[in-house]
Each structure stands twice: as C-alpha cells, then as structure tokens.
Amino acid sequence: MFSLLHTLLLLPLLLLVSTFSEAKIYQYTDASGRNVYVDRLSKVPAQYRDQLDAREESKDRLSIEALDALAKERDINQLRRKIKTERSKLQAAMKKWITPFTFHANRIQLPIKVVYGARSVRLNLVMDTGASFTVVHQSAIASLGAQLLDAGAARVANGGIVQTQRVNFDRVEIGPYKIPHVSAAVIDYQGESGGSQGLLGMDFLYNAQYELDRENQQIIWAPAHYKKLQGDLLELDKLEQRLLDETASPER
C-alpha cells in the first residue's frame, strides 16, 4: 500500500513540470492579507477582481510563492481524483469475491451457472459437504440439450437407490470462479426440492477457500485476499481523511 500512496502523491507533481512552462497567473490579496495565486479567472472571487494583475510568466520567472500555491492546489485536486478512482477499483474487486446465498430449511443455496456448448442455465444448488460429488436435477438442465451418459446406481440421503447419469459441462461459474470441463451427476429427481436444483458437493468445495457471512447472507471467497482488499480500502480512507484535515479552512 505504501507504493500506491507514494505513487498517488508523486504523480501530480510530475504533471506540473509540463503544465507550468507557460502559465497565466492571477494574483489577488484576500481579506486576511494573504496573497493568493490561481491559474483561472473563474477561481478569483468577484470582490477581488478589481485588483487583478494578470501576466504571462514562464516557469523560471514565477515566484516561489506562486509556484507553491498552484502546485499545492493541483496536487490536491489530482490526489482527490486518484483516490476516487482507486476506491472504485477496490470496491469492484471486493464485490467479485462475494456471492449472496439464500436459506431454505436451514440449508444454504448458492446460485451457479452451467455452460454447455452455446447454451447456459442458472441453478440454485445446496452446499452439501456430505456429498462426494456435485449432483444436478435432470429437469433443470433439460434446456441445454446435453448428452447424458449412464453412470449406474447411487444411494441417496434417505437410503434409497436411484439411477444416475453424468454430464460434462464446458464450464461452471461459481462466484469468481470459472471452472472448465466439469463433470456432474444427473438424477431424475421427483418431489419437493425447496427451490434447489441439486447439490454442490465436495468435488468443488474441498478445493475452495471460503467464509460464511451468515449475518449478511453471503459467502466470501478467498477470505485472506478479500481482507487484504479491505485493508487497502481502509488505508485509502485514512489518506482521504488526512487530506481533508490538512486542507480544511482554519476557524477564525
């Protein structure tokens, strides 16, 4: 983060080198007796315009006071824009690592997207750490027109035996992950599903790093990375607050 802040502080100063080569400077004295230098007429309050002394100055003829005043103003404005841009980038990056989930019968249902050829469908799958592999309902993927392969019989949670098939998806998208060439079991499920279309099993969950945020009903993927982004955003907030404190008008 230090390198980021260092870059943010130095960039506006580098831009000043070319900007000040030919500058029109407006000078006026405010009510407190302070000399003020600005580079635009619109920045001069109306009550001070009768005392303007506008002149073309090259960089080597600008007074140190005038150069410092303009450099500070441009530096601050550039830094504010940079902070805003960096905050937007960080917030967008954090959003990618969060997936909202729903509860049904105290079970977590996650939205996923499966892709087969040029077609895709969105499913709600129950997170099930007791399932060895991912299972989808045949009716939920019927619109894909996918080729199903016989996979024999399997025992389900209630002890029954069901015939299963397998499907090879071209891609499965879960949160920030886009996983190519995923094989899943397919069953002809009959009965109440509670809004889910299958199970998300340990073939995916075993290799995924995640944290359940039950209060906000969301999953945070790669929580260590997410917390680093949170820390970067906090440092950016501190920088902005320091900038506000240093540029605040003193009370009289």
C-alpha positions as CSV (number, residue, x, y, z in Angstrom):
1,M,0.0,0.0,0.0
2,F,3.0,2.3,0.6
3,S,4.0,2.1,-3.0
4,L,0.4,3.0,-4.0
5,L,0.3,6.1,-1.7
6,H,3.8,7.1,-2.9
7,T,2.6,7.0,-6.5
8,L,-0.5,8.9,-5.7
9,L,1.5,11.7,-4.1
10,L,4.2,12.0,-6.7
11,L,2.1,11.8,-9.9
12,P,0.6,15.3,-9.7
13,L,4.0,16.8,-9.1
14,L,5.3,15.2,-12.2
15,L,2.5,16.6,-14.2
16,L,3.3,20.1,-13.0
17,V,6.6,20.2,-14.9
18,S,4.9,20.5,-18.3
19,T,1.9,22.4,-17.1
20,F,3.8,25.4,-15.7
21,S,6.0,26.0,-18.7
22,E,3.6,28.7,-19.9
23,A,1.0,29.8,-17.3
24,K,-1.3,32.8,-16.9
25,I,-1.3,33.6,-13.2
26,Y,-3.9,35.7,-11.5
27,Q,-2.8,37.3,-8.2
28,Y,-5.1,38.9,-5.6
29,T,-4.9,39.6,-1.9
30,D,-7.8,38.2,0.2
31,A,-9.4,39.8,3.3
32,S,-6.8,38.3,5.6
33,G,-4.0,40.0,3.7
34,R,-2.8,36.7,2.2
35,N,-1.5,36.7,-1.4
36,V,-3.4,34.2,-3.5
37,Y,-2.3,32.8,-6.9
38,V,-4.6,30.9,-9.2
39,D,-4.4,29.9,-12.9
40,R,-8.0,30.6,-13.9
41,L,-10.1,33.8,-13.7
42,S,-13.1,31.8,-12.6
43,K,-11.3,31.0,-9.4
44,V,-11.0,34.6,-8.4
45,P,-13.9,35.8,-6.2
46,A,-15.8,38.7,-7.7
47,Q,-14.9,41.1,-4.9
48,Y,-11.2,40.8,-5.7
49,R,-11.2,41.0,-9.5
50,D,-10.5,44.8,-9.5
51,Q,-7.0,44.2,-8.1
52,L,-6.0,41.5,-10.6
53,D,-2.6,41.6,-12.0
54,A,-2.7,39.1,-14.8
55,R,0.6,38.3,-16.5
56,E,2.2,35.7,-18.7
57,E,5.0,34.0,-16.8
58,S,7.5,31.3,-17.7
59,K,8.4,28.8,-15.0
60,D,11.7,30.3,-14.2
61,R,10.1,33.7,-13.6
62,L,7.3,32.5,-11.3
63,S,7.8,33.4,-7.7
64,I,8.3,30.5,-5.3
65,E,5.2,31.5,-3.5
66,A,3.1,31.4,-6.7
67,L,4.6,28.1,-7.8
68,D,4.0,26.5,-4.4
69,A,0.4,27.8,-4.3
70,L,-0.5,26.4,-7.7
71,A,1.4,23.2,-7.2
72,K,-0.5,22.6,-3.9
73,E,-3.9,23.2,-5.5
74,R,-3.2,21.0,-8.5
75,D,-1.7,18.3,-6.3
76,I,-4.7,18.2,-4.0
77,N,-7.2,18.0,-6.9
78,Q,-5.3,15.3,-8.7
79,L,-4.9,13.3,-5.5
80,R,-8.7,13.5,-4.8
81,R,-9.4,12.2,-8.3
82,K,-6.9,9.4,-7.9
83,I,-8.4,8.4,-4.5
84,K,-11.9,8.3,-6.1
85,T,-10.6,6.1,-8.9
86,E,-8.7,3.7,-6.7
87,R,-11.7,3.4,-4.3
88,S,-14.0,2.4,-7.2
89,K,-11.4,-0.2,-8.4
90,L,-11.1,-1.7,-4.9
91,Q,-14.9,-1.8,-4.3
92,A,-15.4,-3.5,-7.7
93,A,-12.6,-6.0,-6.9
94,M,-14.2,-6.8,-3.5
95,K,-17.6,-7.3,-5.0
96,K,-16.2,-10.1,-7.3
97,W,-15.3,-12.2,-4.2
98,I,-18.8,-12.1,-2.6
99,T,-21.7,-14.4,-3.5
100,P,-25.1,-13.8,-1.8
101,F,-26.9,-17.0,-0.7
102,T,-30.4,-18.0,0.4
103,F,-31.6,-20.2,3.3
104,H,-34.2,-22.9,2.9
105,A,-34.9,-25.4,5.7
106,N,-31.6,-24.3,7.3
107,R,-29.6,-25.2,4.2
108,I,-27.5,-22.8,2.1
109,Q,-28.4,-22.5,-1.5
110,L,-25.9,-20.9,-3.9
111,P,-26.5,-19.6,-7.4
112,I,-24.3,-21.1,-10.1
113,K,-24.2,-21.0,-13.9
114,V,-23.5,-24.1,-16.1
115,V,-22.5,-23.8,-19.7
116,Y,-22.9,-26.5,-22.3
117,G,-21.9,-25.5,-25.9
118,A,-23.6,-22.2,-26.7
119,R,-26.3,-22.6,-24.1
120,S,-26.3,-21.9,-20.4
121,V,-28.6,-22.1,-17.4
122,R,-28.6,-20.8,-13.9
123,L,-29.2,-23.2,-11.0
124,N,-29.6,-23.0,-7.2
125,L,-27.5,-25.7,-5.6
126,V,-27.5,-26.7,-1.9
127,M,-24.0,-26.6,-0.4
128,D,-23.5,-30.1,0.9
129,T,-20.2,-31.1,2.5
130,G,-21.6,-34.6,2.9
131,A,-21.9,-35.1,-0.9
132,S,-18.8,-36.5,-2.6
133,F,-19.7,-35.0,-5.9
134,T,-22.0,-32.4,-7.4
135,V,-25.5,-33.5,-8.5
136,V,-28.0,-31.7,-10.7
137,H,-31.6,-32.4,-11.5
138,Q,-32.2,-33.6,-15.0
139,S,-35.3,-31.3,-15.4
140,A,-33.2,-28.3,-14.5
141,I,-30.7,-28.8,-17.4
142,A,-33.1,-30.1,-20.0
143,S,-32.9,-26.8,-22.0
144,L,-29.2,-27.4,-22.6
145,G,-29.8,-30.4,-24.8
146,A,-26.8,-32.0,-23.1
147,Q,-25.6,-35.5,-23.9
148,L,-26.1,-37.7,-20.7
149,L,-24.0,-40.8,-20.1
150,D,-25.2,-43.7,-18.0
151,A,-23.4,-43.8,-14.6
152,G,-25.1,-46.7,-12.7
153,A,-26.9,-46.5,-9.4
154,A,-26.2,-44.4,-6.4
155,R,-27.6,-44.3,-2.8
156,V,-29.2,-41.0,-1.7
157,A,-29.5,-39.4,1.7
158,N,-32.8,-41.2,2.6
159,G,-31.2,-44.6,1.9
160,G,-32.9,-45.1,-1.4
161,I,-31.2,-46.2,-4.7
162,V,-31.5,-44.0,-7.8
163,Q,-30.2,-44.4,-11.3
164,T,-27.7,-41.7,-12.2
165,Q,-26.2,-40.3,-15.4
166,R,-23.3,-37.9,-15.9
167,V,-23.0,-34.7,-17.9
168,N,-19.8,-33.0,-18.9
169,F,-20.3,-29.2,-18.8
170,D,-18.0,-27.0,-20.8
171,R,-17.8,-24.6,-17.9
172,V,-19.3,-24.0,-14.4
173,E,-19.3,-20.5,-12.9
174,I,-19.5,-20.2,-9.1
175,G,-18.8,-16.8,-7.6
176,P,-15.5,-15.5,-9.0
177,Y,-14.5,-19.0,-10.3
178,K,-14.9,-20.1,-13.9
179,I,-14.1,-23.8,-14.0
180,P,-13.7,-25.5,-17.3
181,H,-14.7,-29.1,-18.2
182,V,-16.7,-30.0,-15.1
183,S,-18.4,-33.4,-14.8
184,A,-21.5,-33.7,-12.6
185,A,-24.0,-36.4,-11.7
186,V,-27.6,-36.1,-13.1
187,I,-30.6,-37.6,-11.4
188,D,-34.3,-37.6,-12.3
189,Y,-35.4,-36.0,-9.1
190,Q,-39.1,-36.3,-8.1
191,G,-40.5,-34.4,-5.1
192,E,-40.2,-31.2,-3.2
193,S,-36.8,-29.6,-3.8
194,G,-37.2,-26.4,-1.8
195,G,-36.2,-24.3,-4.7
196,S,-32.9,-26.1,-5.3
197,Q,-31.9,-28.0,-8.5
198,G,-29.2,-30.2,-6.9
199,L,-26.2,-30.3,-4.6
200,L,-22.8,-28.6,-4.7
201,G,-20.5,-31.3,-3.5
202,M,-17.0,-31.7,-2.2
203,D,-15.5,-32.1,-5.7
204,F,-15.7,-28.3,-5.7
205,L,-15.9,-27.3,-2.0
206,Y,-12.8,-29.3,-1.0
207,N,-10.5,-27.1,-3.1
208,A,-12.3,-23.8,-2.4
209,Q,-11.4,-21.4,0.3
210,Y,-14.5,-19.6,1.6
211,E,-16.0,-18.0,4.7
212,L,-19.7,-17.9,5.5
213,D,-21.1,-14.5,6.5
214,R,-24.4,-15.6,7.9
215,E,-25.4,-12.1,9.1
216,N,-25.2,-10.7,5.6
217,Q,-26.1,-14.0,3.9
218,Q,-23.1,-14.1,1.7
219,I,-20.1,-16.2,1.0
220,I,-16.7,-14.6,0.9
221,W,-14.4,-16.5,-1.4
222,A,-10.6,-16.5,-0.8
223,P,-11.1,-14.6,2.6
224,A,-7.4,-13.8,3.0
225,H,-7.4,-12.0,-0.3
226,Y,-10.7,-10.3,0.5
227,K,-9.4,-9.0,3.8
228,K,-6.3,-7.6,2.1
229,L,-8.6,-5.6,-0.2
230,Q,-10.5,-4.4,2.8
231,G,-7.2,-3.2,4.4
232,D,-6.2,-1.4,1.2
233,L,-9.6,0.4,1.2
234,L,-9.2,1.3,4.9
235,E,-5.8,2.9,4.1
236,L,-7.3,4.8,1.2
237,D,-10.0,6.1,3.6
238,K,-7.3,7.2,6.1
239,L,-5.4,9.0,3.3
240,E,-8.6,10.9,2.2
241,Q,-9.3,11.9,5.8
242,R,-5.8,13.2,6.2
243,L,-6.2,15.2,3.0
244,L,-9.4,16.7,4.3
245,D,-7.8,17.6,7.6
246,E,-4.8,19.2,6.0
247,T,-6.9,21.3,3.5
248,A,-9.7,22.3,5.9
249,S,-10.1,26.0,6.3
250,P,-8.9,27.2,9.8
251,E,-11.6,28.6,12.0
252,R,-11.4,32.3,12.7
